Amino acid sequence: MATHTAHESHGWHPLSMVAFTTLLVGSAFAGLWVITLVDLPANKPTNILYGIIALSLLLITGGIFTYLAKTLHHSPMLPDNTPREIQRYLKKVRG
């Protein structure tokens, strides 16, 4: 078995993890926003705050993913699935 001295990132970019985290947190705030719609007259400021936070986090996520897709020329969450990338990976793994 080949020994690995370098970290293989499989196409992941550190900023994509930030975007994924903002997507999860934005989804949680979107859920809170929907839940606070039940008590709308009493919790109107809270509802507006949750809506603004959810929308801004989801827009930030979209912006990050768009930036990474344009910069990396492929999906920021998935590696390239091209014959050249497969050969490079197999050469690195098999030695």
Secondary structure, DSSP 8 states (H G I E B T S, - for coil): -----S---TT--HHHHHHHHHHHHHHHHHHHHHHTTTTTTTSHHHHHHHHHHHHHHHHHHHHHHHHHHHHHSS-SSS---SHHHHHHHHHHHH-
